[in-house]
Amino acid sequence: MPQPAIRRPLTHREADAIRFLLAAKPPERFEAAFDILREQVAHASVVGQCECGCPTVDLVVNAAEASPATALISEVRLPVAEAYSEAGPYELLLFVGDGWLRTLELVGNDEPSPSELPPLSDFGPPRYSPYF
């Protein structure tokens, strides 16, 4: 069953997780785009949550207050940064679509999935996902 429509600010933990992932070192040609994505965090809201109850959230950025990362425009939503944790094991992924922050996703092998993001200290260093 789909979750009811929501629109709420990012929690501190969600915003911190996005900033953590955007600390990844992209190739030089995408450094400016990552700077733009970092600026988008302050203007992002949650507009959807995963149906399974995990902490995965869909995002929207207020386009009147931020700019798209045009170097990262793609017709499909692609991950730009990821971090891995042995604790779950878990993988934390940040997706971008059309130059905008789109999804913060926690993928894990635990059943049931955690309902909160694990502490960022559980994750190794974030890395750029080479899909662009």
N, CA and C atoms as a LAMMPS dump frame, in Angstrom:
ITEM: TIMESTEP
0
ITEM: NUMBER OF ATOMS
396
ITEM: BOX BOUNDS ff ff ff
-5.0000000000000000e+02 5.0000000000000000e+02
-5.0000000000000000e+02 5.0000000000000000e+02
-5.0000000000000000e+02 5.0000000000000000e+02
ITEM: ATOMS id mol type element x y z
1 1 1 N 0.846 -1.179 0
2 1 2 C 0 0 0
3 1 3 C 0.888 1.238 0
4 2 1 N 0.648 2.192 -0.902
5 2 2 C 1.477 3.399 -0.941
6 2 3 C 1.309 4.239 0.318
7 3 1 N 2.381 4.897 0.69
8 3 2 C 2.338 5.797 1.837
9 3 3 C 1.574 7.06 1.46
10 4 1 N 0.873 7.686 2.418
11 4 2 C 0.182 8.933 2.106
12 4 3 C 1.184 10.016 1.714
13 5 1 N 0.715 10.933 0.892
14 5 2 C 1.583 12.031 0.452
15 5 3 C 2.034 12.839 1.668
16 6 1 N 3.305 13.182 1.657
17 6 2 C 3.857 13.987 2.75
18 6 3 C 4.693 15.103 2.159
19 7 1 N 4.935 16.095 2.935
20 7 2 C 5.91 17.132 2.608
21 7 3 C 6.357 17.682 3.948
22 8 1 N 7.636 17.459 4.23
23 8 2 C 8.167 17.917 5.512
24 8 3 C 9.619 18.305 5.321
25 9 1 N 10.16 19.102 6.243
26 9 2 C 11.583 19.434 6.17
27 9 3 C 12.433 18.182 6.398
28 10 1 N 13.652 18.228 5.928
29 10 2 C 14.619 17.175 6.249
30 10 3 C 14.852 17.165 7.753
31 11 1 N 15.015 15.988 8.332
32 11 2 C 15.465 15.918 9.721
33 11 3 C 16.953 16.28 9.741
34 12 1 N 17.467 16.582 10.91
35 12 2 C 18.906 16.866 11.014
36 12 3 C 19.717 15.659 10.55
37 13 1 N 19.274 14.475 10.923
38 13 2 C 20.005 13.259 10.546
39 13 3 C 20.008 13.064 9.033
40 14 1 N 18.873 13.304 8.378
41 14 2 C 18.806 13.186 6.915
42 14 3 C 19.712 14.209 6.239
43 15 1 N 19.638 15.46 6.687
44 15 2 C 20.485 16.506 6.107
45 15 3 C 21.961 16.185 6.322
46 16 1 N 22.306 15.714 7.52
47 16 2 C 23.697 15.349 7.798
48 16 3 C 24.152 14.19 6.909
49 17 1 N 23.261 13.225 6.673
50 17 2 C 23.615 12.082 5.819
51 17 3 C 23.867 12.536 4.384
52 18 1 N 23.053 13.46 3.886
53 18 2 C 23.251 13.971 2.531
54 18 3 C 24.568 14.729 2.444
55 19 1 N 24.827 15.587 3.422
56 19 2 C 26.104 16.334 3.424
57 19 3 C 27.293 15.38 3.528
58 20 1 N 27.157 14.346 4.344
59 20 2 C 28.203 13.331 4.48
60 20 3 C 28.496 12.703 3.121
61 21 1 N 27.465 12.288 2.404
62 21 2 C 27.665 11.671 1.092
63 21 3 C 28.254 12.648 0.087
64 22 1 N 27.847 13.916 0.17
65 22 2 C 28.365 14.919 -0.767
66 22 3 C 29.787 15.356 -0.436
67 23 1 N 30.342 14.823 0.655
68 23 2 C 31.762 15.054 0.947
69 23 3 C 32.646 14.144 0.096
70 24 1 N 32.023 13.233 -0.654
71 24 2 C 32.784 12.372 -1.575
72 24 3 C 33.523 13.234 -2.586
73 25 1 N 34.649 12.769 -3.027
74 25 2 C 35.471 13.505 -3.993
75 25 3 C 35.084 13.064 -5.411
76 26 1 N 34.343 13.917 -6.136
77 26 2 C 33.993 13.557 -7.504
78 26 3 C 35.145 13.882 -8.451
79 27 1 N 35.068 13.409 -9.695
80 27 2 C 36.055 13.842 -10.678
81 27 3 C 36.015 15.369 -10.813
82 28 1 N 37.113 15.944 -11.197
83 28 2 C 37.223 17.404 -11.282
84 28 3 C 36.088 18.024 -12.085
85 29 1 N 35.651 17.371 -13.15
86 29 2 C 34.604 17.962 -14.011
87 29 3 C 33.249 18.054 -13.293
88 30 1 N 33.089 17.363 -12.151
89 30 2 C 31.837 17.416 -11.408
90 30 3 C 31.954 18.142 -10.07
91 31 1 N 33.109 18.723 -9.775
92 31 2 C 33.275 19.409 -8.483
93 31 3 C 32.279 20.551 -8.318
94 32 1 N 32.09 21.353 -9.343
95 32 2 C 31.141 22.472 -9.255
96 32 3 C 29.714 21.95 -9.076
97 33 1 N 29.396 20.838 -9.738
98 33 2 C 28.065 20.252 -9.597
99 33 3 C 27.833 19.781 -8.158
100 34 1 N 28.842 19.197 -7.54
101 34 2 C 28.701 18.765 -6.146
102 34 3 C 28.536 19.976 -5.23
103 35 1 N 29.205 21.084 -5.54
104 35 2 C 28.999 22.312 -4.759
105 35 3 C 27.538 22.76 -4.85
106 36 1 N 26.969 22.68 -6.045
107 36 2 C 25.566 23.064 -6.227
108 36 3 C 24.656 22.118 -5.444
109 37 1 N 24.94 20.816 -5.486
110 37 2 C 24.134 19.864 -4.711
111 37 3 C 24.22 20.162 -3.22
112 38 1 N 25.406 20.541 -2.751
113 38 2 C 25.555 20.89 -1.328
114 38 3 C 24.673 22.084 -0.98
115 39 1 N 24.571 23.048 -1.89
116 39 2 C 23.72 24.219 -1.664
117 39 3 C 22.24 23.827 -1.67
118 40 1 N 21.885 22.803 -2.432
119 40 2 C 20.484 22.369 -2.507
120 40 3 C 19.971 21.795 -1.193
121 41 1 N 20.863 21.269 -0.366
122 41 2 C 20.426 20.619 0.883
123 41 3 C 19.575 21.568 1.73
124 42 1 N 19.958 22.816 1.801
125 42 2 C 19.224 23.795 2.615
126 42 3 C 17.823 24.064 2.073
127 43 1 N 17.562 23.693 0.829
128 43 2 C 16.279 23.973 0.192
129 43 3 C 15.506 22.699 -0.148
130 44 1 N 15.931 21.576 0.426
131 44 2 C 15.304 20.28 0.137
132 44 3 C 14.251 19.932 1.181
133 45 1 N 13.232 19.227 0.728
134 45 2 C 12.173 18.705 1.592
135 45 3 C 11.945 17.242 1.252
136 46 1 N 11.38 16.532 2.207
137 46 2 C 10.989 15.137 1.99
138 46 3 C 9.565 15.127 1.441
139 47 1 N 9.378 14.375 0.348
140 47 2 C 8.045 14.273 -0.263
141 47 3 C 7.559 12.828 -0.352
142 48 1 N 8.357 11.896 0.121
143 48 2 C 7.935 10.503 0.103
144 48 3 C 8.843 9.66 0.968
145 49 1 N 8.299 8.552 1.457
146 49 2 C 9.064 7.615 2.264
147 49 3 C 8.823 6.216 1.732
148 50 1 N 9.776 5.352 1.931
149 50 2 C 9.665 3.971 1.48
150 50 3 C 8.511 3.285 2.194
151 51 1 N 7.791 2.459 1.475
152 51 2 C 6.644 1.746 2.028
153 51 3 C 7.031 0.709 3.081
154 52 1 N 8.28 0.22 3.04
155 52 2 C 8.671 -0.852 3.968
156 52 3 C 8.977 -0.338 5.375
157 53 1 N 9.033 0.981 5.542
158 53 2 C 9.317 1.539 6.854
159 53 3 C 10.776 1.853 7.096
160 54 1 N 11.627 1.597 6.098
161 54 2 C 13.043 1.947 6.225
162 54 3 C 13.197 3.465 6.093
163 55 1 N 14.374 4.007 6.364
164 55 2 C 14.541 5.462 6.345
165 55 3 C 14.77 6.08 4.959
166 56 1 N 14.557 5.321 3.888
167 56 2 C 14.702 5.87 2.539
168 56 3 C 13.649 6.948 2.306
169 57 1 N 14.084 8.1 1.771
170 57 2 C 13.169 9.212 1.515
171 57 3 C 13.38 9.779 0.119
172 58 1 N 12.271 10.229 -0.48
173 58 2 C 12.316 10.952 -1.738
174 58 3 C 12.352 12.438 -1.423
175 59 1 N 13.086 13.162 -2.244
176 59 2 C 13.351 14.569 -1.986
177 59 3 C 12.864 15.457 -3.128
178 60 1 N 12.582 16.687 -2.79
179 60 2 C 12.339 17.724 -3.782
180 60 3 C 13.084 18.959 -3.295
181 61 1 N 13.626 19.704 -4.243
182 61 2 C 14.355 20.935 -3.926
183 61 3 C 13.541 22.112 -4.454
184 62 1 N 13.407 23.145 -3.66
185 62 2 C 12.688 24.346 -4.068
186 62 3 C 13.489 25.036 -5.177
187 63 1 N 13.005 24.924 -6.403
188 63 2 C 13.713 25.469 -7.565
189 63 3 C 13.752 26.994 -7.569
190 64 1 N 12.904 27.633 -6.788
191 64 2 C 12.928 29.09 -6.706
192 64 3 C 14.084 29.572 -5.833
193 65 1 N 14.641 28.675 -5.013
194 65 2 C 15.702 29.053 -4.087
195 65 3 C 17.039 28.385 -4.386
196 66 1 N 17.076 27.504 -5.367
197 66 2 C 18.307 26.768 -5.674
198 66 3 C 18.409 26.566 -7.184
199 67 1 N 19.574 26.129 -7.608
200 67 2 C 19.83 25.873 -9.026
201 67 3 C 20.106 24.393 -9.233
202 68 1 N 19.813 23.882 -10.441
203 68 2 C 20.15 22.492 -10.718
204 68 3 C 21.64 22.334 -10.989
205 69 1 N 22.147 21.172 -10.695
206 69 2 C 23.536 20.83 -11.019
207 69 3 C 23.526 20.332 -12.467
208 70 1 N 23.658 21.259 -13.407
209 70 2 C 23.443 20.94 -14.822
210 70 3 C 24.418 19.895 -15.357
211 71 1 N 25.583 19.766 -14.772
212 71 2 C 26.534 18.745 -15.229
213 71 3 C 26.049 17.341 -14.891
214 72 1 N 25.043 17.25 -14.014
215 72 2 C 24.534 15.946 -13.583
216 72 3 C 23.115 15.698 -14.083
217 73 1 N 22.735 16.348 -15.174
218 73 2 C 21.394 16.145 -15.717
219 73 3 C 21.369 14.854 -16.518
220 74 1 N 20.394 14.043 -16.197
221 74 2 C 20.205 12.754 -16.862
222 74 3 C 18.71 12.482 -16.922
223 75 1 N 18.293 11.702 -17.894
224 75 2 C 16.871 11.366 -17.998
225 75 3 C 16.437 10.394 -16.909
226 76 1 N 17.386 9.708 -16.298
227 76 2 C 17.058 8.759 -15.238
228 76 3 C 17.71 9.184 -13.934
229 77 1 N 17.147 8.734 -12.847
230 77 2 C 17.691 9.021 -11.518
231 77 3 C 18.893 8.105 -11.303
232 78 1 N 20.035 8.697 -10.984
233 78 2 C 21.271 7.929 -10.813
234 78 3 C 21.933 8.265 -9.487
235 79 1 N 22.625 7.271 -8.883
236 79 2 C 23.353 7.579 -7.65
237 79 3 C 24.599 8.4 -7.95
238 80 1 N 24.886 9.374 -7.095
239 80 2 C 26.098 10.174 -7.252
240 80 3 C 27.1 9.923 -6.139
241 81 1 N 26.635 9.388 -5.014
242 81 2 C 27.54 9.146 -3.894
243 81 3 C 27.016 7.975 -3.082
244 82 1 N 27.963 7.264 -2.442
245 82 2 C 27.598 6.099 -1.645
246 82 3 C 28.591 5.904 -0.519
247 83 1 N 28.137 5.236 0.531
248 83 2 C 29.007 4.872 1.65
249 83 3 C 28.554 3.51 2.136
250 84 1 N 29.509 2.707 2.57
251 84 2 C 29.222 1.332 2.98
252 84 3 C 29.518 1.158 4.464
253 85 1 N 28.673 0.358 5.127
254 85 2 C 28.861 0.056 6.541
255 85 3 C 28.855 -1.451 6.731
256 86 1 N 29.823 -1.964 7.471
257 86 2 C 29.846 -3.386 7.817
258 86 3 C 28.819 -3.71 8.9
259 87 1 N 28.333 -2.687 9.595
260 87 2 C 27.46 -2.903 10.746
261 87 3 C 26.167 -3.608 10.372
262 88 1 N 25.664 -3.406 9.176
263 88 2 C 24.369 -3.963 8.774
264 88 3 C 24.439 -5.289 8.055
265 89 1 N 25.124 -5.479 7.005
266 89 2 C 25.783 -4.383 6.281
267 89 3 C 24.764 -3.48 5.6
268 90 1 N 25.123 -2.213 5.489
269 90 2 C 24.263 -1.207 4.882
270 90 3 C 25.04 -0.436 3.834
271 91 1 N 24.288 0.065 2.865
272 91 2 C 24.848 1.007 1.916
273 91 3 C 23.929 2.214 1.893
274 92 1 N 24.523 3.386 1.982
275 92 2 C 23.797 4.645 1.945
276 92 3 C 24.049 5.261 0.577
277 93 1 N 22.983 5.586 -0.139
278 93 2 C 23.093 6.093 -1.508
279 93 3 C 22.365 7.42 -1.633
280 94 1 N 22.912 8.309 -2.444
281 94 2 C 22.268 9.578 -2.765
282 94 3 C 22.034 9.619 -4.266
283 95 1 N 20.777 9.797 -4.649
284 95 2 C 20.407 9.834 -6.058
285 95 3 C 20.083 11.258 -6.49
286 96 1 N 20.399 11.546 -7.751
287 96 2 C 20.121 12.833 -8.381
288 96 3 C 19.326 12.566 -9.647
289 97 1 N 18.381 13.428 -9.941
290 97 2 C 17.628 13.364 -11.192
291 97 3 C 17.503 14.754 -11.765
292 98 1 N 17.846 14.911 -13.008
293 98 2 C 17.78 16.203 -13.695
294 98 3 C 18.523 17.313 -12.96
295 99 1 N 19.61 16.949 -12.265
296 99 2 C 20.426 17.94 -11.578
297 99 3 C 19.948 18.292 -10.179
298 100 1 N 18.927 17.587 -9.684
299 100 2 C 18.358 17.878 -8.366
300 100 3 C 18.517 16.674 -7.443
301 101 1 N 18.688 16.935 -6.152
302 101 2 C 18.657 15.864 -5.154
303 101 3 C 17.297 15.175 -5.25
304 102 1 N 17.293 13.828 -5.304
305 102 2 C 16.026 13.118 -5.489
306 102 3 C 15.728 12.064 -4.421
307 103 1 N 16.734 11.292 -3.994
308 103 2 C 16.467 10.209 -3.041
309 103 3 C 17.68 9.972 -2.161
310 104 1 N 17.437 9.802 -0.876
311 104 2 C 18.428 9.309 0.075
312 104 3 C 17.961 7.91 0.432
313 105 1 N 18.778 6.915 0.101
314 105 2 C 18.344 5.524 0.246
315 105 3 C 19.294 4.734 1.119
316 106 1 N 18.715 3.951 2.032
317 106 2 C 19.478 3.004 2.821
318 106 3 C 19.139 1.611 2.322
319 107 1 N 20.145 0.885 1.881
320 107 2 C 19.974 -0.479 1.4
321 107 3 C 20.676 -1.388 2.394
322 108 1 N 19.989 -2.433 2.815
323 108 2 C 20.609 -3.33 3.78
324 108 3 C 20.153 -4.757 3.602
325 109 1 N 20.848 -5.642 4.288
326 109 2 C 20.509 -7.057 4.234
327 109 3 C 19.732 -7.515 5.453
328 110 1 N 19.536 -6.61 6.406
329 110 2 C 18.792 -6.972 7.619
330 110 3 C 17.3 -7.04 7.329
331 111 1 N 16.645 -7.997 7.941
332 111 2 C 15.192 -8.078 7.899
333 111 3 C 14.71 -8.061 9.33
334 112 1 N 13.898 -7.181 9.76
335 112 2 C 13.391 -6.069 8.975
336 112 3 C 14.438 -4.962 8.851
337 113 1 N 14.209 -4.077 7.903
338 113 2 C 15.111 -2.939 7.717
339 113 3 C 15.009 -2.008 8.918
340 114 1 N 16.101 -1.302 9.239
341 114 2 C 16.013 -0.333 10.339
342 114 3 C 15.049 0.791 9.977
343 115 1 N 14.421 1.364 10.974
344 115 2 C 13.478 2.459 10.732
345 115 3 C 14.162 3.822 10.768
346 116 1 N 15.415 3.854 11.228
347 116 2 C 16.186 5.1 11.285
348 116 3 C 17.504 4.901 10.556
349 117 1 N 18.066 6.001 10.103
350 117 2 C 19.405 5.924 9.523
351 117 3 C 20.395 5.529 10.609
352 118 1 N 21.277 4.584 10.334
353 118 2 C 22.317 4.252 11.314
354 118 3 C 23.234 5.469 11.524
355 119 1 N 23.97 5.498 12.629
356 119 2 C 24.914 6.606 12.836
357 119 3 C 25.91 6.684 11.674
358 120 1 N 26.215 7.89 11.253
359 120 2 C 27.15 8.069 10.135
360 120 3 C 28.534 7.529 10.474
361 121 1 N 28.845 7.455 11.765
362 121 2 C 30.14 6.906 12.18
363 121 3 C 30.246 5.413 11.868
364 122 1 N 29.127 4.759 11.579
365 122 2 C 29.147 3.345 11.19
366 122 3 C 29.62 3.145 9.751
367 123 1 N 29.639 4.213 8.975
368 123 2 C 29.955 4.107 7.551
369 123 3 C 31.407 4.457 7.271
370 124 1 N 31.927 3.818 6.247
371 124 2 C 33.248 4.19 5.754
372 124 3 C 33.15 5.501 5.008
373 125 1 N 34.271 5.975 4.48
374 125 2 C 34.251 7.255 3.769
375 125 3 C 33.33 7.193 2.544
376 126 1 N 32.624 8.295 2.292
377 126 2 C 31.764 8.317 1.108
378 126 3 C 32.608 8.338 -0.16
379 127 1 N 32.033 7.801 -1.222
380 127 2 C 32.747 7.814 -2.496
381 127 3 C 31.784 8.189 -3.618
382 128 1 N 32.347 8.77 -4.625
383 128 2 C 31.607 9.139 -5.821
384 128 3 C 31.161 7.872 -6.548
385 129 1 N 29.929 7.873 -7.036
386 129 2 C 29.42 6.76 -7.848
387 129 3 C 29.598 7.129 -9.318
388 130 1 N 30.402 6.388 -10.041
389 130 2 C 30.787 6.782 -11.402
390 130 3 C 29.739 6.459 -12.469
391 131 1 N 28.542 7.001 -12.33
392 131 2 C 27.514 6.754 -13.338
393 131 3 C 27.403 7.9 -14.332
394 132 1 N 28.05 9.027 -14.057
395 132 2 C 27.997 10.173 -14.979
396 132 3 C 29.28 10.257 -15.758
